[in-house]
Amino acid sequence: MELQKNILLFLASLRTPFLNQLVEFITMLGEEFILLSISLFIFWCTSKKKGFTISFVLMTSIFTMQIIKSIIRFPRPWQVYPEEIRSLRKSTATGYSFPSGHTTMATSFYGCLSKVYKKKLLSILCGILIVLIGLSRLYLGVHWPLDVVGGLLLGFIITFTLTQVFERIYDNKKLILKIFPVIALLLIFASLFISILLNNALINYDAFSDLSKSTTMFGALLLGFSLEERLCKFNTDGSMIKKIIRYILGILGAYIFLVLSKKLFINNPITSWIRYCLTGIWITFIWPFIGSKLKLFSTDYSGK
């Protein structure tokens, strides 16, 4: 622990106002909404299969990481050494410390991105981003070095074991139509149960709040995708103007459900569950369905 503290103190000694802003920008590239926004551009506008694969690899890593956090419950650096470690951007460091969520998400997302596109330059860029985002969490003093190492390992394991699995799942329409709804409803109702317990202060908030959100989102995305395959079946064809409009309107809807509604209404575990349910289903079903009616999406749906 002493060695880890000394590493954080050394990195903190390098801080300058400019470097602080630069590192905060770098760490944002590993945050949930940024990664989801990139995933959605791919899913809605470039390649539905690649977007599906990247999104669900990312969600699996978030879900697994939150389970580990809720079990291990290791405190943050500033909680262990409140007088010595001054952490920056604490607002992005919710819940417990191990493993690093930003590092896990960045590793799984950018690792999967490079794996599905198989472009050398993209792979190099993704590798650099993974390393920089991990280092940014140490510079900001919100994670221990072992948290970052754990996030790297978890992200790589999930990416390299599940990328091809999700690619095959995408082609298995029977599984999507029949199994996805069952798994989705189990996740959604499990997260609702957790949210009720959290709302009544019956379980540890720091341990289960983020897990509840990721479980809800995972289930809603699965349910929405199954509904989309049954009722819509959009594809990513269309002019560049259509793609830009569909992306902007889709992201705006997701932002309203996920971020703006949090500011407008009472924020508690139950309303959070509602927000994440709506956001997930909006992403994979509601917006593609509405967009297809507005002729912003092309579809392969025959109506039979």
Helices and strands as residue ranges (DSSP letters): H 2-13, H 17-28, H 32-41, I 42-46, H 48-72, H 77-80, G 90-92, H 101-117, H 120-139, H 145-171, H 173-178, H 180-199, H 205-231, E 234-235, H 240-255, I 256-260, H 261-264, H 269-281, I 282-286, H 287-293, E 298-299
